[in-house]
Amino acid sequence: VEGKQYVVEVDAGGEITHYEQAQVNNGAQTHQQTKAEPITSPLAGNIWKVLVTPGAEVQAGDVLLILEAMKMETQIVADRAGHISTVMVKPGDAVQVGEPLVSIQ
């Protein structure tokens, strides 16, 4: 845009979830050392509670959200330490297997 490069993340619904100006080094675009990777839903169900917000620091094993499926609550936990870059769901959302829920950077 206007001669500047941006890194943009878009969710499955086409909404922009995160953007930032790309860092340019000697004319070549470089990405941050750690790329945001999504935590995906292991099963179909409804989001019952979201326990994190963008920017929150998490450790491996921290509970990120609670998913309700077949009248059972399933804790979705961080598989690695990092910062929450995006939260792609809210309480009440229906999700499918493999759908991105949050991104950790």
C-alpha distances in whole Angstrom, upper triangle without the diagonal:
4,5,5,6,8,11,12,16,17,21,23,23,19,18,16,18,16,12,12,10,11,14,14,18,19,16,16,14,17,18,20,23,24,22,22,25,26,30,31,34,37,39,38,39,38,36,39,37,34,35,32,29,25,26,29,31,33,36,37,39,38,38,34,36,39,39,42,43,47,48,47,44,42,40,37,37,34,35,34,33,30,27,26,23,23,26,25,29,31,35,36,33,35,34,34,35,32,30,28,29,27,25,27,25
4,6,9,11,14,16,19,21,24,27,26,23,22,19,21,19,15,14,12,13,15,15,18,19,16,17,16,19,20,22,26,27,25,26,28,30,33,35,38,41,42,42,43,41,39,42,40,37,38,35,31,28,28,32,34,36,39,40,42,41,41,38,39,42,42,45,47,50,51,50,48,46,44,41,40,38,38,37,36,32,30,29,26,26,29,29,32,34,38,39,37,38,37,38,39,36,34,31,32,31,28,30,28
4,7,10,14,16,19,21,25,28,28,24,23,20,22,20,16,14,11,11,13,12,15,15,12,14,13,16,18,20,24,25,24,25,28,30,33,35,38,41,43,43,43,42,40,43,41,38,39,35,32,28,28,32,33,36,38,39,42,41,41,38,39,43,43,46,47,51,52,51,48,46,44,41,40,37,38,36,35,31,30,29,26,26,30,30,33,35,39,41,38,40,38,39,39,36,34,31,33,31,28,29,27
4,7,10,13,16,19,23,25,26,22,21,18,19,16,13,11,7,8,9,9,13,14,11,12,11,13,14,17,20,21,20,21,24,26,30,32,35,38,40,40,41,39,37,40,38,35,35,32,29,25,25,28,29,32,34,35,38,37,38,34,36,39,40,43,44,48,49,48,45,43,41,37,36,34,34,32,31,28,26,26,22,23,26,26,30,32,36,38,35,37,35,36,37,33,31,29,30,27,25,26,23
4,7,10,13,16,20,22,23,20,19,16,17,14,10,9,6,5,8,8,12,14,11,11,8,11,11,14,17,18,17,18,21,23,27,28,32,35,37,37,38,37,35,38,36,32,33,29,27,23,23,26,27,29,32,33,35,34,35,32,33,37,37,40,41,45,46,45,42,40,38,34,34,31,31,29,28,25,23,23,20,20,24,24,28,30,34,36,33,34,32,33,33,30,28,25,27,25,22,23,20
4,6,10,13,16,19,20,17,16,12,13,10,7,6,4,5,8,10,14,16,14,13,10,11,10,12,16,16,14,15,18,20,23,25,28,31,33,33,34,33,31,34,32,29,29,26,23,19,20,23,24,26,28,29,32,31,31,28,30,33,33,36,38,42,43,41,39,36,34,31,30,27,28,26,25,22,20,20,16,17,20,20,24,26,30,32,29,31,29,30,30,27,25,22,23,21,18,19,17
4,7,10,14,17,18,15,14,11,11,8,6,5,6,6,9,11,15,17,16,14,10,10,8,10,14,13,11,11,14,16,20,21,25,28,30,30,31,30,28,31,29,26,27,23,21,17,17,21,22,23,25,26,29,28,28,25,27,30,30,33,35,38,39,38,35,33,31,27,27,24,24,23,22,19,18,17,13,14,17,17,21,24,28,30,27,28,26,27,27,23,21,18,20,18,15,16,14
4,7,10,13,14,11,10,7,8,6,4,7,9,9,13,15,18,21,19,17,14,14,12,13,16,15,12,11,13,14,18,19,22,25,27,27,28,27,25,28,27,23,25,21,19,16,17,20,21,23,25,26,28,27,27,23,24,27,27,31,32,35,37,35,33,31,29,25,25,23,24,23,22,19,17,16,12,12,15,14,18,21,25,26,23,25,23,24,24,21,19,16,17,15,13,15,14
4,7,10,12,9,9,6,6,5,6,9,12,12,16,18,21,24,22,20,16,16,13,14,16,14,11,9,11,11,14,15,18,22,23,23,24,23,22,25,23,20,22,19,17,14,15,18,20,20,23,23,25,24,23,20,21,24,24,27,28,32,33,32,29,27,25,22,22,20,21,20,20,18,16,14,10,9,12,11,15,18,22,23,20,21,19,20,20,17,15,12,13,12,10,13,13
4,7,8,6,5,4,5,7,9,12,15,16,19,22,25,27,25,23,19,19,17,17,20,18,14,12,13,12,15,15,17,21,22,21,22,21,20,23,23,20,22,19,18,15,18,20,22,22,25,25,26,25,24,20,21,23,22,25,26,30,31,30,28,26,25,22,22,21,22,22,23,20,18,15,12,10,12,10,13,16,20,21,18,19,17,18,19,16,13,11,13,12,12,15,15
4,5,5,5,6,6,9,12,15,18,19,22,25,28,31,29,26,23,22,19,20,22,19,15,13,12,10,13,12,14,18,18,18,18,18,16,20,20,17,20,18,16,15,18,19,21,21,24,23,24,23,22,18,18,20,19,22,23,26,27,27,25,23,22,19,20,19,20,21,22,20,18,15,13,10,10,7,10,13,17,17,14,15,13,14,15,13,10,8,10,10,11,14,16
4,6,7,10,10,13,15,19,22,22,25,28,31,33,31,29,25,25,22,23,24,22,18,15,14,12,14,12,13,16,17,16,17,17,16,20,20,19,21,20,19,18,21,22,24,24,26,25,26,25,23,20,19,20,19,21,21,24,26,26,24,22,22,19,21,21,21,23,24,22,21,18,16,13,13,9,11,14,17,17,13,13,11,12,13,11,8,8,10,12,13,17,19
4,6,9,10,14,16,20,22,23,27,29,32,35,33,30,27,27,24,25,27,24,21,18,17,15,16,15,16,19,19,17,18,17,17,20,21,19,22,21,20,19,22,24,26,26,28,28,28,27,25,21,20,21,20,22,22,25,27,27,25,24,24,21,23,23,24,26,27,25,23,20,17,14,13,10,11,14,17,16,13,13,12,13,15,14,11,11,12,14,15,19,21
4,7,9,12,13,17,20,21,24,26,30,32,29,27,24,24,22,23,26,23,20,17,17,16,18,17,18,22,22,21,21,20,20,23,23,21,24,22,20,19,22,24,26,27,29,29,30,28,27,23,22,24,23,25,26,29,30,30,28,27,27,24,25,25,26,26,27,25,23,20,17,14,14,11,14,16,20,19,16,17,16,17,18,17,14,13,15,15,16,19,21
4,6,9,11,15,18,19,23,25,29,32,29,27,24,24,21,22,25,22,19,16,17,15,18,17,19,22,23,21,21,20,19,22,21,19,22,20,18,16,19,21,24,24,27,28,28,27,25,21,21,23,22,24,26,29,30,30,28,26,26,23,24,23,25,25,26,23,21,18,15,12,12,10,12,14,18,18,15,17,16,18,20,18,14,13,14,14,15,18,19
4,6,7,11,14,16,19,22,25,28,26,24,21,21,18,19,22,20,16,14,15,15,17,18,20,23,24,23,24,22,21,23,22,20,21,19,16,14,17,19,22,23,26,26,28,26,25,21,21,24,24,26,28,31,32,32,29,28,26,23,24,23,24,24,24,21,18,16,12,10,12,10,13,16,19,21,18,19,18,20,21,19,16,14,14,14,13,16,17
4,7,11,14,16,19,22,25,28,27,25,21,20,17,17,20,17,14,12,13,12,15,15,18,21,23,22,22,20,18,21,20,16,18,15,13,10,13,16,18,19,22,23,24,22,21,18,18,21,21,24,26,29,30,29,26,25,23,20,21,19,21,21,21,18,15,12,9,6,8,7,11,13,17,19,16,18,17,19,20,18,15,12,12,10,10,13,14
4,7,11,12,15,18,22,25,23,21,18,17,14,14,17,15,12,10,13,13,16,17,20,23,25,25,25,24,21,24,22,18,19,16,13,10,12,15,17,19,22,23,24,23,22,19,20,23,24,27,29,32,33,32,29,27,25,22,22,20,21,20,20,16,13,11,8,7,10,10,14,16,20,22,20,22,20,22,23,20,17,14,14,12,10,12,12
4,7,9,12,15,19,22,20,19,15,15,12,13,16,15,13,12,15,15,19,20,23,27,28,28,29,27,25,27,26,22,23,19,17,13,14,17,19,21,24,25,27,26,26,22,24,27,27,31,32,36,37,35,33,31,28,25,25,23,24,22,22,18,16,14,10,11,14,14,18,20,24,26,23,25,24,25,26,23,20,17,18,15,13,15,13
4,6,9,12,16,19,17,16,13,12,11,11,14,14,13,13,16,18,21,23,26,29,31,32,32,31,28,30,28,25,25,21,18,14,14,18,19,22,24,26,28,27,27,24,26,29,30,33,35,39,40,38,35,33,31,27,27,24,25,23,22,18,16,15,12,13,16,17,21,23,27,29,27,29,27,29,29,26,23,20,20,18,15,16,14
4,6,9,13,16,14,13,10,11,10,11,15,16,14,15,19,21,24,26,29,32,35,35,35,34,32,34,32,28,28,25,22,18,18,21,22,25,27,29,31,30,31,28,29,33,34,37,39,43,43,42,39,37,34,31,30,27,28,26,24,21,19,19,15,17,20,21,25,27,31,33,30,32,31,32,32,29,27,23,24,21,19,19,16
4,6,10,13,11,10,7,7,7,9,12,14,13,14,18,20,24,26,29,32,35,35,36,35,33,35,33,30,30,26,23,20,19,22,23,25,27,28,31,30,31,28,30,34,34,38,39,43,44,42,39,37,34,31,30,27,27,25,24,20,19,19,16,18,21,22,26,28,32,34,32,33,31,32,32,28,26,23,24,22,19,19,16
4,7,10,10,9,6,6,7,8,11,14,14,16,19,22,26,28,32,34,37,38,39,38,35,38,35,32,31,28,25,21,20,23,23,25,27,28,32,31,32,30,32,36,37,40,42,46,46,45,41,39,36,33,31,28,28,25,24,21,20,21,18,20,24,25,29,31,35,37,35,36,34,35,34,31,29,26,27,24,21,20,17
4,7,6,6,5,6,9,11,14,16,16,19,22,25,28,31,34,37,40,40,42,41,39,41,39,35,35,31,29,25,24,27,27,29,31,32,35,34,36,33,36,39,40,43,45,49,50,48,45,42,40,36,34,31,31,28,27,24,23,24,21,23,27,28,32,35,38,40,38,39,37,37,37,33,32,29,30,27,24,23,20
4,5,5,6,7,10,12,14,17,18,21,24,27,30,33,36,39,42,43,44,43,41,44,41,38,37,33,31,27,26,29,28,30,31,32,36,36,37,35,38,41,42,46,47,51,52,50,47,44,41,38,36,32,32,29,28,25,25,26,23,26,30,31,35,37,41,43,41,42,39,40,39,35,34,31,32,29,26,25,21
4,6,8,10,13,16,17,20,21,24,27,30,34,36,40,42,45,46,47,47,45,47,45,41,41,37,35,31,30,33,32,34,35,36,39,39,41,39,41,45,46,49,50,54,55,53,50,47,45,41,39,36,35,32,31,29,28,30,27,30,33,34,38,41,44,47,44,45,42,43,42,38,37,34,36,33,29,28,25
4,7,9,13,16,18,21,21,23,26,29,33,35,38,41,43,44,46,45,43,46,44,40,40,37,34,31,30,33,32,34,36,36,40,39,41,38,41,44,44,48,49,53,54,52,49,47,44,41,39,36,35,33,32,29,29,30,27,29,32,33,37,39,43,45,42,43,41,41,40,37,36,33,34,32,28,28,25
4,6,10,13,15,18,17,20,23,26,30,32,35,37,40,41,43,43,41,43,42,38,38,34,32,29,28,31,30,32,33,33,37,37,38,36,38,41,42,45,46,50,51,49,46,43,41,38,36,33,32,29,29,26,26,27,24,26,30,30,34,37,41,43,40,41,38,38,37,33,32,30,32,29,26,25,22
4,7,10,13,15,14,17,19,23,26,28,32,34,37,38,39,39,37,40,38,34,34,31,29,25,24,27,27,28,30,30,33,33,35,32,34,38,38,41,43,46,47,46,43,40,38,34,33,29,29,27,26,23,23,24,21,22,26,27,30,33,37,39,36,37,34,34,34,30,29,26,28,25,22,22,19
4,7,9,11,11,14,17,20,24,26,30,32,35,36,38,37,35,38,36,32,32,28,27,23,22,24,24,25,26,27,30,30,32,29,32,35,36,40,41,44,46,44,41,38,35,32,30,26,26,23,23,20,20,21,18,21,24,25,29,32,36,38,35,36,33,33,32,29,28,25,26,23,20,19,16
4,6,8,8,11,13,17,20,23,26,29,32,33,34,34,32,34,32,29,28,25,23,20,19,21,21,22,23,24,27,27,28,26,28,32,32,36,37,41,42,40,37,34,31,28,26,23,22,20,19,17,16,17,15,17,21,22,26,28,32,34,31,32,30,30,29,25,24,21,22,20,16,15,12
4,5,6,9,12,16,19,22,26,28,31,32,33,33,30,32,30,27,26,22,21,17,16,18,17,19,20,21,24,24,26,23,26,30,31,34,36,40,41,38,35,32,29,26,24,20,20,17,16,13,13,15,13,16,19,21,24,27,31,33,31,32,29,30,29,25,24,21,21,18,15,13,10
4,7,10,12,16,19,22,25,27,31,32,34,33,31,33,31,27,26,23,22,19,17,18,17,18,18,19,22,23,25,23,26,30,31,35,36,40,40,38,35,32,29,25,23,19,18,15,14,12,13,15,14,17,21,22,26,29,32,34,32,33,30,30,29,25,25,21,22,19,15,13,9
4,7,9,12,15,18,22,24,27,29,30,30,27,29,27,24,23,19,19,16,14,16,14,15,15,16,19,19,21,19,23,26,27,31,32,36,37,34,31,28,25,22,19,16,15,12,11,9,10,12,11,14,17,19,22,25,28,31,28,29,26,27,25,22,21,18,18,15,12,9,6
4,6,10,13,16,19,21,25,26,27,27,25,27,26,22,22,19,18,15,14,16,15,15,16,16,19,19,21,19,21,24,25,29,30,34,35,32,30,26,24,20,19,15,15,13,13,10,11,11,10,12,15,16,20,23,26,28,26,26,24,24,22,19,18,15,16,13,9,8,6
4,7,10,13,16,19,22,23,24,24,21,24,22,19,18,15,15,12,12,13,13,13,15,15,17,17,18,15,18,21,22,25,27,30,31,29,26,23,21,17,16,13,13,11,12,9,9,8,7,9,12,13,16,19,22,24,22,23,20,21,20,16,15,12,12,9,6,5,4
4,7,9,13,15,18,20,21,22,20,22,21,18,18,16,16,14,14,15,14,14,14,14,16,16,16,14,16,19,19,23,24,28,29,27,24,21,19,15,14,11,10,10,11,10,11,10,9,10,12,12,15,19,21,23,21,21,18,18,16,13,13,9,10,8,5,6,6
4,6,10,12,15,16,18,18,16,19,18,15,16,14,14,13,14,15,15,14,15,14,15,15,15,12,13,16,16,19,20,24,25,23,21,18,16,12,12,10,10,11,13,12,12,10,9,9,9,9,12,15,18,20,17,17,14,14,13,10,9,6,7,6,4,6,9
4,7,9,12,14,15,15,14,16,15,13,14,13,14,14,15,15,15,13,13,12,12,12,12,9,11,13,13,16,17,21,22,20,17,14,12,8,9,7,8,10,12,12,12,10,11,10,10,10,11,14,16,18,16,16,13,13,11,9,8,6,6,5,6,7,11
4,6,9,11,12,13,12,15,15,14,15,15,16,16,18,18,18,16,17,15,15,15,13,11,11,13,11,15,15,18,20,18,16,13,12,9,10,10,11,13,16,16,16,14,14,13,11,10,11,14,16,17,14,13,10,9,7,5,5,4,5,7,9,11,14
4,5,7,9,10,10,13,14,13,15,16,17,18,21,20,20,18,19,17,15,16,13,12,10,10,8,11,11,15,16,15,13,10,10,8,10,12,13,16,18,19,19,16,17,15,13,11,11,13,14,14,12,11,7,7,5,5,5,6,7,10,12,14,18
4,7,9,12,12,15,16,16,17,18,20,21,23,22,22,19,19,17,15,16,14,13,12,12,10,12,11,14,16,14,12,9,10,8,11,13,13,16,19,20,21,19,20,18,16,15,14,17,17,17,15,13,10,8,5,6,8,10,10,13,15,16,20
4,6,10,11,14,16,16,18,20,22,23,26,24,25,22,22,20,18,19,16,15,13,12,9,10,8,10,13,12,11,9,11,10,14,16,16,20,23,24,24,21,22,20,18,16,14,16,16,15,13,11,8,6,4,7,9,11,12,15,17,19,23
4,7,10,12,15,16,19,20,22,23,26,25,26,24,25,23,21,21,18,17,14,12,9,9,7,9,12,12,12,11,13,13,16,18,19,23,25,26,25,22,23,20,18,15,13,15,14,13,11,8,6,4,5,9,9,12,12,16,18,21,25
4,7,9,12,14,17,19,21,22,26,24,26,24,25,23,21,20,17,16,12,10,6,6,5,8,9,10,10,10,12,12,16,18,20,23,25,26,25,22,23,20,17,15,12,13,11,10,8,6,6,7,8,11,11,13,12,16,19,21,25
4,6,9,11,15,17,18,20,24,23,24,23,24,23,21,20,16,14,11,9,6,5,6,10,10,11,10,10,12,12,16,18,21,23,25,25,24,21,22,18,15,13,10,9,8,6,6,4,6,9,11,13,12,13,11,15,18,21,25
4,6,7,11,13,15,17,20,19,21,19,21,21,19,17,13,11,8,6,5,6,9,12,12,12,9,10,10,10,14,16,19,21,22,22,21,17,19,16,12,11,7,7,5,5,5,6,7,11,12,14,12,12,9,12,16,18,22
4,7,10,13,15,18,21,19,21,20,21,21,19,17,13,11,8,6,5,6,9,12,11,10,8,9,10,11,14,17,20,22,23,23,22,19,20,18,14,14,10,8,5,6,8,10,11,14,16,17,15,15,12,14,18,20,24
4,6,9,12,15,18,16,18,17,19,19,17,14,10,9,6,5,7,9,13,16,14,13,10,10,10,10,13,15,18,20,21,20,19,16,18,16,12,13,10,8,5,8,10,12,13,16,17,18,16,15,12,13,16,18,21
4,6,8,11,14,12,15,14,16,17,15,12,9,6,4,7,9,12,15,18,17,16,13,12,10,10,11,13,16,18,18,17,15,12,14,12,9,10,8,7,6,10,11,13,13,16,17,17,15,13,10,10,13,14,18
4,7,11,12,10,12,11,13,15,13,10,7,5,5,8,11,14,18,21,19,17,14,13,10,10,10,12,15,16,16,15,13,11,14,13,10,13,11,10,10,14,14,17,17,19,20,20,18,16,12,11,13,14,17
4,7,9,6,9,9,12,14,13,10,8,6,7,11,14,17,20,24,23,21,17,16,13,11,11,11,14,14,13,12,10,8,10,10,8,11,11,11,12,16,16,18,17,20,20,19,17,15,11,9,11,11,14
4,6,6,9,10,14,16,16,13,12,9,10,14,16,19,23,26,25,24,20,19,16,14,14,13,17,16,15,13,10,7,8,8,7,10,11,11,13,16,16,19,18,21,22,21,18,15,12,9,11,11,13
4,6,9,11,14,16,17,15,14,11,13,17,19,22,25,29,28,26,23,21,19,16,15,14,17,16,14,11,8,5,5,5,6,10,12,13,15,19,18,20,20,22,23,21,18,15,12,9,9,9,10
4,6,9,13,16,17,15,15,13,15,19,21,25,28,31,31,29,25,23,20,18,16,14,17,15,13,9,6,5,6,8,10,13,15,16,19,22,21,24,23,25,25,23,21,17,15,11,10,9,9
4,6,10,13,14,11,12,10,13,17,19,23,26,30,29,26,23,21,18,16,14,12,15,13,11,8,5,5,8,10,11,14,16,16,18,22,21,24,22,25,25,23,21,17,15,11,11,9,10
4,7,10,12,10,12,11,14,18,21,24,27,31,30,27,24,21,18,16,13,11,13,11,8,6,4,6,10,12,13,17,18,19,21,24,24,26,24,26,25,23,22,19,16,13,12,9,9
4,7,8,6,9,8,12,15,18,22,24,28,27,24,21,18,15,13,10,7,10,8,5,6,6,7,11,13,13,16,17,18,20,23,23,24,22,24,23,21,20,17,15,12,11,8,10
4,6,6,9,10,14,17,19,23,25,28,28,25,21,18,15,13,9,7,8,6,4,7,9,10,14,16,16,19,20,21,22,25,25,26,24,25,24,22,22,19,17,14,13,10,11
4,6,9,10,14,16,18,22,23,26,26,23,20,17,13,11,7,5,5,4,5,8,11,12,15,17,17,19,20,22,23,25,24,25,23,23,21,20,20,18,16,14,13,11,12
4,6,9,12,13,16,19,21,24,23,20,16,13,10,9,5,5,6,7,8,11,13,14,17,18,17,19,20,21,21,23,23,23,21,22,20,19,20,18,16,14,15,13,15
4,6,9,12,15,18,20,23,22,19,16,13,9,8,5,5,8,9,9,11,12,12,15,16,15,18,17,18,18,21,21,22,21,22,21,20,19,17,15,13,14,12,15
4,6,8,11,14,17,20,19,16,12,10,6,6,4,6,10,11,12,13,13,12,16,15,13,16,15,15,15,18,18,19,18,19,18,18,17,16,13,12,14,13,16
4,7,10,14,16,20,19,17,13,11,7,6,5,6,10,12,12,12,11,9,13,12,10,12,11,12,12,15,15,16,15,17,17,16,15,13,9,8,10,10,14
4,7,10,13,17,16,14,10,9,6,5,7,10,13,15,15,16,15,12,15,13,10,11,10,9,9,12,12,13,13,15,15,15,14,12,9,9,12,13,17
4,7,10,13,12,10,6,6,5,6,9,12,15,17,18,19,18,16,18,16,13,14,11,11,9,11,12,12,12,14,14,15,14,14,11,12,16,17,20
4,7,10,10,8,6,5,6,7,11,14,16,19,21,21,21,18,20,17,14,14,11,11,9,10,10,9,9,11,12,13,12,13,10,13,16,18,22
4,7,6,6,5,6,9,10,14,17,20,23,24,25,24,22,23,21,17,17,13,13,10,10,10,9,10,12,13,15,15,16,14,16,20,22,26
4,5,5,7,8,11,12,16,19,21,24,26,27,27,24,26,23,20,18,15,15,13,12,12,10,10,11,11,14,15,17,15,18,22,24,27
4,5,8,10,14,16,19,23,24,27,30,31,31,28,29,27,23,22,19,19,16,14,15,13,13,13,14,17,18,20,19,22,25,27,31
4,7,10,13,16,19,23,25,28,30,31,30,28,30,27,24,23,19,18,15,14,15,14,15,16,17,20,20,22,20,23,26,28,32
4,6,10,13,16,20,21,25,27,28,28,25,28,26,22,22,19,18,15,15,16,15,15,16,16,19,19,20,18,21,24,25,29
4,7,10,13,16,18,22,23,24,24,22,24,22,19,19,16,16,13,13,14,14,14,15,15,17,17,18,16,18,21,22,26
4,6,9,13,15,18,20,22,22,20,22,20,17,18,15,15,14,14,15,14,13,14,13,15,15,16,13,15,18,19,23
4,6,10,12,15,17,18,18,17,19,18,16,16,15,15,14,15,15,15,14,15,15,15,15,15,12,13,16,16,20
4,7,9,12,14,15,16,14,16,15,13,14,13,14,14,15,15,15,13,14,13,13,13,12,9,10,12,13,17
4,6,9,11,12,13,12,15,15,14,15,15,16,16,19,18,18,16,17,15,15,15,13,11,10,12,11,15
4,5,7,9,10,10,13,13,13,15,15,17,18,21,20,20,18,18,17,15,15,13,11,9,10,8,11
4,7,10,12,12,15,16,15,17,18,20,21,23,22,22,19,19,17,15,16,14,13,12,11,9,12
4,7,10,11,13,15,16,18,19,22,23,26,24,25,22,22,20,18,18,16,15,12,11,8,9
4,7,9,12,15,16,18,20,22,23,26,25,26,24,25,23,21,20,17,16,13,11,8,8
4,7,9,12,14,17,19,21,23,26,24,26,24,25,23,21,20,17,15,12,10,6,5
4,6,9,11,14,17,18,21,24,23,24,23,24,23,21,20,16,14,10,8,5,5
4,6,7,11,13,15,17,20,19,21,19,21,21,18,17,13,11,7,6,5,6
4,7,10,13,15,18,21,19,21,19,21,21,18,16,12,11,8,5,6,6
4,6,9,12,15,18,16,18,16,18,19,16,14,10,9,6,5,7,9
4,6,8,11,14,12,14,13,16,17,15,12,9,6,4,7,9,12
4,7,11,12,10,12,11,13,14,13,9,7,5,6,8,12,14
4,7,9,6,9,8,12,14,13,10,8,6,7,11,14,17
4,6,6,9,10,14,16,16,13,12,9,10,14,17,20
4,6,9,11,14,17,18,15,14,11,13,17,19,22
4,6,9,13,16,17,15,15,13,15,19,22,25
4,6,10,13,14,11,12,10,13,17,20,23
4,7,10,12,10,12,11,14,18,21,24
4,7,8,6,9,8,12,15,19,22
4,6,6,9,10,14,16,20,23
4,6,9,10,14,16,19,22
4,6,9,12,13,16,19
4,6,10,11,15,18
4,6,8,11,14
4,7,10,14
4,7,10
4,7
4
